Amino acid sequence: FLLPLFAWLLKKAYRNKKHMPYMWHFAHAVHLNTLFLILLPLPLAYALTAFDWQTLSLAPGVDIAFGLFAIAVFAYMLWSLHTVYRDGWIRTFLKTLLVIVIFTVLSFLFAGIAIISLLMEVSKQV
């Protein structure tokens, strides 16, 4: 469900590109999300190896690893959107930021709704 939503956000952010049908935005959304999912194990693997199981805490530097990952994903998305949609760098930066913020908020909202509905179903069965 989130991939079509991401493509729809791209379409809305670049609504002035009338010659681009929704499926072009969808293909670009698949590309960006694939890259994200391929690279996500890098900071996760570092976090798992840096986890101290005796104190149940993360070693220093895990937050830096995830921060660098987020910056790298944002930078690649910025470059990719600039290349595909041919807007200026400032406009592309603002649209990239807007798409990421809206997508993140909606993702957390939908995840929260899904968790609450699942908990309600489990509580009915207990």
Secondary structure, DSSP 8 states (H G I E B T S, - for coil): -HHHHHHHHHHHHTTT-TTS-HHHHHHHHHHHHHHHHHHTHHHHHHHHHTEETTTTEE-TTHHHHHHHHHHHHHHHHHHHHHHHH---HHHHHHHHHHHHHHHHHHHHHHHHHHHHHHHHHHHHH-
